[in-house]
Amino acid sequence: QWANIRPGDFAQPRHFSSIYYSGTMPDGSTWLPVGTSSPFSSAQNTPKSSTIGQDIYSNEYRLQGAADLNVNILPGLDFKSLASLYVNTTSGQSFANRNATADGSVSRGVYINSSNIDLLSENTLTYKKIFNKHTINVLAGFTAQRTNINRDQTTGLDYPSDNIRTLNNASAIDKAGTFGTRNQIGLVSYLGRINYEYNNKYLLSVSFRTDGSSYFGTGNKWGSFPSVSAGWIASQEKFLENVNWLSRLKFRASYGATGNNRISDFAFLDLLGTGNYAFGSGTGVSTSGQVTSTSNIANPSITWERTFQTNFGTDISILKNRISLSLDIYESKTERLLLQQSVQAIAGVPQYFNNIGSLKNRGIELELSTINITKKDFKWTTSLNFSRNRNEIMELGSEPFLLNQGERTEVYQSKVGDPLVQFFGFKTDGVWLSQADINDARTKGLTSSLSNVFIPGGLKLVDVNGDNVLDNKDRTVIGNPYPEFNYGMTNTINYKAFDFSFTIQGVKGGNVINGDANYNESRRYITAFSDNRWISPAFPGDGKTPYSTIGFNWMLTDYVVSDASYFALRELNLGYQLPNSVAKAIKLSSLRVYLAAQNLFFASAKNFKALNPEGRANTGAYSSALIDGYQRGSFPIQKTFVFGIDINF
């Protein structure tokens, strides 16, 4: 069958598809060389041969420039104008040789040309006046930003030779891979701010801005966002002058609004796309043309999402600033959430952007800095941080809850009174160990209206509502992607000309849905996904790990929900400042050499089987704010080592 294989060719999975393996599985069955249980059943080429059979070229050019003008009009009155330009152009080609990815695959060339041009203009007037113990600073301004995005892609198929790669030699054009994009994004803002300070003790700031965005339609482009903040430096008061251990004490409070316009382009318009029209009787003919969008319905009434936040904070330093503490407590409410709302199937479109619902966030942020030791040639400082946030849906329009489905059938729930996103599915209690185990449960009255529930080696669903029927009423919350808290610490040590520092960072709590389970457990490539799995009643494994992907759909259960906690040594730095005499000898003002490393140590939760608990899918369905916490194929944590030289002339 493979007589044309020559020495030096890559061995491919299909070359072994006819091999039968000696011996039997522990349950007595034969391991067949077909189906998902065989690692040699793939028709695709090995990754290395696929990579070698493809070439990718890309030329990217970036230009960034800025110019500013400052004019002093009157004493204390200044005008400043800033103009900036950013240009990014890319020209690229990728070419896959014939049979590069699989037997029979034709050669394929993709040609891409794109350009992004961003223009920004900022213009402000500032006025500052100091009289007696009063300081006033006033700012008024206007900004405008425009981004032009152009992208063209053409895909050619079936070239006469792998060495002839010009588009005109392609036998056909792949319409699905050929398209052009033209887009313009604009933002115009008017803003103003007044800062007032009295005697370096009492602080007040009032600001206002209004923004117009091209993401919204006529009558809804503009949003207004006021804010006010106040501060009191209590340590400047006379009644605290003699408190020697107190270096600084400040109280802060603020209330203000911010906006969000991050949605798809032209969501307020009905869009056209390519499609086919059928004409004639019988089989007829199909003619391509323009059709209305099948992915989104226009909503001309959408406008800015607004968040109102209240913040109270304090800053305190004691013992001549050896210990400093900063504490912030906040609560915010986001109104007119920009979410994709589902519609009935009869509409022919799954969803559309709408301003629905409101969300409340509240939390605490804490930062502690200490100077532990300070001597002539030695200094050691520490910085600690801690944060915790909770969110709660206040309302979802007229709906008590929304259910959204990911690309692997997993379900996410958004419910009034609960966090914004929760995983919604079935709880499990190990696996069915044998048919006798199933018969015993049925004898006790357990039934099910679901498919593939009672299968030896499959997951055992929990009857959550206790009605002795396994059905959709037993679905419940099985996790959410939000951590209980985040924390970190940095230590810095200086000894003579040496400096050393390290940073640790971690997350406690929160969950992810591990989409890798379906791939790895069915292919059995990674022992973490297959060790101790159920094989037969005589070989039940740990009683928790099912056999391959048999039984009930894993993606609807807590079996694929993992703890996303982790602890990491993020950075480690060691540096040495060479003597000034050495630097001056080579005409430098200073010279420092250093070694740095990132992610030298990374520990994830015990039940986490994948590669990276920080990984999250964020494209396709997972770009929605109501679908979060899913991961699949995440890159492993990367260790980085750097040697560098800091030179100052």
N, C-alpha and C positions, 0 to 999 in steps of 0.2 A: 504493500500500500504506500509506503514511503520510500520507494526505490530512488527517487530523485534527490534524496538527502546526500549531501557531500561533506567530507571532512571540513570542519571549520564552521558549519552551519550551526545556528542556535537550536538546541533541543526545545521543543514546544510541548505544552501539556497534551495536545491531541496525539502526539507521536506515541503516547503510552496508553491510549484509550482502549486498546484491545487486549491489554495485559490482564490476566486473571491472577489473583493473589492466592498463594497457598495458605492453608490454615483457615480457621474460622474465628468469628467474633466470640467474645466471652459468653454471649447468649446462645451460641450454637449456629447462628446464621452465617451466610457467606457474605463477605464484603465485596459487592459487585463494583465493577469499574465504571459505572454510570450513575447519574443522579448526583444530588448535592452532597452525598456522603463521600464522594470520591474527589480528592484534590486534583485529579487529572482529567476531569470531565469538561474543562473549559475549552472553548474554541478560540479563545483569544491568545495572543502571543505573550511570552514572558515580558515583564516590564523592561528589562534591559534591552531586549531585541527591539521592542517597540520604540524605545528612546533612541537607539542607534539608527533606526530607520526613519527618523524624523529630524528635520532641521528647523530651528526657529531663529529668525533674525529680527532685531528691533533697534531702531535708531531714535533716540529721544533727545529733544533739544528744549532747554528751558532758558527763559530770559526773564529776569526780574529787575525792575528799575523803579526809582522813586525820586521825586523832587519836592522840596518844600519851600515855602516863602513865609518869612516872619516880618511883620511890620509893626513898629511901635507908633501907634496913632497919637496917643496922648499919654502923659504920665499915668501908669497903671492900666492903660487900655492897649491891648495887643490883638493883632489879627494874625492867624496862622492858617495857611492853606497847604494841604498835602495832596499830591497826585501820585498814584502808583500804577504800575503795569506789570502783569504777570502773563507770560506766554508759554504754553507747553504744546509742542507739536511732536507727534509720533508717526513714524513710518515703519511698518513691519511686514514680514512675510513668514508664514510657516508652511512647510512642505512635508507631507508624509509620502514615502515611497510606496510603490505597489506592494501589497502583501505585508505592509509594515505592522499593522495591528492584528491582522488575521488573514488566513488563507482566503484569497478571492477579493480582498479589499482593493479598491482602485486607488491610484495616486490622487492626492488631494492638496490643493494649494489655496491658502487663505491670504489675502492682501488687505492690509489695514492702513488707512490714513486718518489721523484725527488731529484736532487742534482745539485747545481751550484758551480763550483770551479773557482775562479778568481785568476790568478797569475800576479803579476806586478813587473817589474824590472826597476829601474831608476838609471842611472849612469851619473855623471856630473863632469867636470873639471872646476874649477873657478880660475881666476887669478886677483888679485887686486894690483894696484900700485898707490901710491900717490907721486907726485913730484912737488915741488913749489906749484902752485895753481891748479894743474891738478889732477884729479882722474879718473882712468880707471878701469873698471870692465868687465872682459871677461868671458863668460860661453859657454861651448860646451858640448853636451850631447847626450845620446842615451837612449830611453825607449822602452820597449816591454811589451805588455799586451795580455794575452790569457784567454779566458773564455770558460769553458766546461759546457754544459747544457745537462742534461739527465732527461727525464721524462717518466714514464710508468703509464698508467691508464688502469685498467680492470674493466668492469661493468658486474655484474651478475644479473639475473632476476629470479623471482619466486622461493623463498626459501620455504622448507617444513614447516618452523615455523619462526615466527618473532624473536625467541630466538636463532635460529641457523643461524649464520651470516658468516660462513667461506665460501670462494669462491667455494670450491669443492662441496658444497651442493647446489649451484645454479642449477636450471633446464636448464638454457640457458645462453649463453654469448651474450651480446649486442655488436655486431661488431661496430656499430656507436660510442659507448662509450668506445671502447677499442683501444688503440693506444700506440705507443712509439715514442719518439723524441730523436734524438742525434744531437747535434749541437756544433760547435766550432767557436768562433769569435776571430779574432786576429787583433792587431794594433801595428805597428812598427813605431817609429818616430826618426828622427835625427834633432837636434835643435842647434841653436847658437844665442848668443846675445852679443852686445857690448854696455856698458853704459859709457858715458863720461860726466864729470862735470868740469866746470871751475869756480873757485873762488866762489862757492856756488851761482852762478847767472845764468849760462848758462848750459842747460842740453840737451843732445842728446842721443838717444837710437836707435840702429838698430838691428833687429832680423830677423831670418829666420828659418823656420822649413819645413820639408817634411815628410809626413805621408803616410804609406802604409796600406790599409784596406782590410780585407778579404771579405768585402761586394761587391767588384768589381772584374772583371775577369782579365785574363792575359793581360798586356799592358795598363791597366787602373787603376791599384791599387793605384798609387802614385799621390799625390797632393802636390804642393809647395805653401807656404804661407809666403811672406815677410811682414815686417812692419817697419815703422820708426816714431819716435816721437821726438818732441823738446819742450823745456820749457825755459821760461825767468822769473826769479824772479826779477821783476822790482823794488820792494821795497828795494833791496840791492844796487841799484845805488846811487851814491853820490848826484845826483840832487833831490832825494826824501828823503834824510837823515833828513831834517829839517821839513818834513811834519808830524807833531806830531800826527795828528788824524789817519794817515795811519799805520796800524800794519803790513800788508802783502799784496802784490799784485803780482800775478803770472799769466802769459799767457801760454796757452798750445795749441799744434797742433799735430795731428797724422794722419797717413794714413797707412792702412794695410789690409791684407787679412786673412780671416778665412775660414774654410771648414766645410761641412756638409756631413755625410755619412749615415744618418738615413733612411734606407729603409728596406724592407723585406729581410730576409735571402735568399741568393742564387738567387736573382732576375736576375742574369746574366746567369743562367742555365735553361735548360728545365727540369722540375721536373716530377716525376711519383707519382701517387696516386692510391688508390684502386678503382676498377670499375668492371663491369660485362660484360662478353662476351656471346653472344647468339649463340647457335649451333643447327643444325638440322632444319627440316621443321616443319610447323604448329606451335604449341606452343613451341616446341623445349625445350632446357635446357639452363639454365643460369649458367655460371661458373665465379667465381670471379677471378680477376687478377690485373695486373698493367696497368694503362692507363696514358696518358699524362695529365698534369694539366689542369683543366678547369677554373682556377682562374687567371692564369698569363702566359704571353708569355715571353720567355727568351729574354733579350737584352744584349748581350755580350759587347756592346760599352758604357754602362753607366759608369760614373765616378763621381768624387767629384763635388759637388755644391760649388761654391766659392762666397764669399761676400767681396767686397772692400768697406771700410768705411773711410770717412774723418770726422775728429772731430776737432772743435775749442772750447776752453774753457778758462775760467778765474776764479781765486779764489781771493777774496778780503776780508780782515778783517780790521775793523776800530775801533776806540775808545778803544784801548787796548784789541782788540779781543772780545769786547762785541757784535759786530755784524759781522757775517761772511756770505758771499754769494758765492755760487758756481754755475756757469752757463756753460752749454754745449749745443752746436748746432752741429748736425750731419746730414750727408747724406750718405746713403749706396746704393750700387747696387749689387744685387745678380744675378749671371749669371749661366747658365746651371742648372736651377731649376730641382730638382728631383721630378717629378710629375708623377702621373699615367695617361697615355694618353689612351683615348678610341680608339677602333678599330671597323671596320665594323662587323656586326653580323655574317657574313659568316665565320669569323675566329673561331667562337666557344668559344672565350675567350673575356671577356668584356674589358680588359685593360692590360697595361703593363707599367713598369717603364721606363722613358726616361728623358734625359736632354733636356728640352724644355723651352724656354722663359727666361725672365729676369724681375726682380722686383726692384723698387726703394723705399726706405724708407727715410723719412726725419723727423726730430723732434727736440724738445728742452726739456732739463731737467734742473730744477731749484731747488736749496736747500738753504734755509735761516735759520741760527741759531742765536739766540739772548740770551744774558744773561740779563734778565729783571731786576732782583733785586739780589744784593749780599751783605749780611751783616754778622755779626759775626755768628749768629745762623740760618740764613735764606737765601736760594738761590732758585731762580726761573728761569728756562731756557725753551726756546721754540725752536722747530725745525719744519720748514714747508717745504713741497716738492710739486712739480708740474711737470707734464710731459705731453707731447702731441706728437703724432706720426701720420704720414700719409703715406700710401703706395699706389703705383701706378704700374700697370703692364705695362712694356715697350714693350714687345713682347711675343708672344706665338707660336714660330716657324712660320709656315705658316698660322696659324689660326687667324682670327680677334677676335674670342671669343670661349669659351668652356662652355657647359651646363652640369651640373652634377646633378643627382637625388639622394635624400636621401631615407631612408627606409620607409618614410611615403608619398612618391610621391612628396614631396616638391622639388623645383628646385633652384639650385645655379648657378649663372652666373659669369664667369671670362672673362673680356673684356679688351682689350688693351686700356689704358688711364684711366681706372677705378680702384678702389680698388680690391685686390686679390679675395675677395669673396663678392658677393652681392646676396640678396634674389630676386628671379625673379618670378613674378606672377601677379595676378590681383588686382587692387584697388577695394574697395567696398564702397558703399554709403548706409549703413544701410541694411534693409531687405524689401522684398516685403510685404506690409501691407495687401494686399487682392488681389483677382483676378481682381477686378476693377482697382487697381493700375497697375497691369500687362497689362490689356487691354488698359488702357490709354497710356502706353508706346508704345505698339504695334501700336496703332492708329497713333502715331506720327512717325511711320516708323521703330522702333527698332526691329531688328531681331537677330538671333543667330545661329551659326553652332555648338555650344557646347551643351552638354547634361545637363539636370537638371538645367537650368538657370531660367526659368519662373515658379517658384513654390512659392505660398504664404508661408511666414515664412522663406524662403530661402534667402541667401545673394543676394544683388542687385549689379551686376558687373558694373563697370564704363567703358563707351565707350571712352577709352583714345585717340584713333586716330580720333574720331569724324566722322567715316564713317557710323554710325547708324547700325553697325553689331558687335555683341559681338563674337569675335573669338580670336585665338591665337595671332593675331597682336596687341591685346590690352594688352598683357603682358608687364610689365615694371619693373623697379627696385622698390622694396617695402621695402628696408632696407638693412643694413649690420651690421656685428657683432663688428665693431670697434668703441670704445668710442671716444668722442671729446677730453676728457682729463681725467687724473687721479690726485688726490690730497690727501694730508695727513697732519696731524699735531700731534706732541707729545709735551706735557707739563710735566715738571718734577719739583717738589717742595721738597726741603729738609728743615726740621725744627728740629734743634737739632738732636735727635736720630730717628726721623720719616722721612720717604721718601714716596712720593706720586707721581704717574704718570698716565697719560691716553693718549691713542692714538686714533685718529679718522682717518678714511680713506674712500674715496669715489670715485665714477666713474660717470662722466656725459656723457650721450649719449650712442650710441651703441644699437643694437637690438638683440633679440633672437626670434627664432621660437618656439612657445609654443606647443609642441606635446602633452601636457597633455589635451589640449582642447577636442580632440576627445574622450578621455576616460571619463573625468569628465562631459562633457555636455551630452553625450549619457547616462551615468549612473545617472546623476543628484545627485551625492554624495556631492558636495561642492557648497554652495549657491553662491559663487563668480562667478561660471560658469553658473548658471541657474537663478539667480534673474533677474527680468525684461526681461526675454526672451519673444519672440513672442509666443502666444498660439493660438490665433484666431483673425479674424478681429475685434471682440468685445474686445479682450484683447491683444493689440499689444505690450505690454511691453514698453520698451524705444525706440522701432523702430530701434534698432541697434543690439540686440542680437537675433540670429536666433533660431528656435525651434529645439532642439535636433541636429541631424546632417543631416536634410533634405536639399534638394537643392544642389547647386553646392559644389564641394569638397572644404572644408575650407582650407585644407593644401596647396592649390594653391593660397591663397589670403592673403591680409594684415590683415585679421581678426585675424590670429594667430601670427602676428608679434607684439611683445611687447617691450616697452622701458626698457632697462636693467640698467638704472641709479640706484644708491643706495648710501646711507650714513650710515656708521657704526661706533659705538663705539667699536673698536677692542679690546682694552686692558684697564684694570683698575687695578692698583697695589697700595697696601698700605703695608708698612713694618716698622718694629721697630727694631733698633739695641740695644740689651741689653747692659747694662753697662759692661765695661771690668772686673770689680770686680766680676760680676756674672759669666762671661765666665771663668775667671781664677779659680774661686772656684770649677768648675767642669772640670778643666784641659783642657780648650779650649782657643784658641787665640781670637776667636770672635764667636758670636751667634746672629743670626737675624731670626725673625719670620715674615711671610708675608701672606697676602691674595691677591689673584689675580682672575680676572674674564675676560672672553673673550666674545665678542658679546652680551653685555648687552642690546644694543639698535641697531636695524637694520631697516632702512626705505627704501623701494623700491618705484619705480615710481607708480603714481596713477593708471595707466592702467595695471599694472603687476598683474596677477591673480595667478601665480604659487607660489612655495615655496622659490625658491632660484635663483635670477638673475645671480649668478655666475656659476650656473650649466651648464655644456656643455657635450654632448655626444661625446665620443672620441674613440669608438670601432666600428668595422665593417666598414660600408661605411664612418662613421664619423672620421676615422683615417686619411682620405685624407686631404692634405693641402688645397684642393679646395672645401671642404665642412666643414663649420664652423658655429657656432651660433645656433645649434639645441639643445633643451633640452627636456627631458621626464623623469619623475620619479625622479627628482633630490631630494637629501636629503635636509631637511629644515636646516636653519642656526642653528647651535648648540651653545647653551650657556654653558660655562664651568666655574666652580668655583674650585679654588685650594687653599688649605692651605699648607704652606710649612715652612721648617726650613733650614736655611743655616748655616752649621757648618764648621768651620776651626780649624784644630788641630795645 
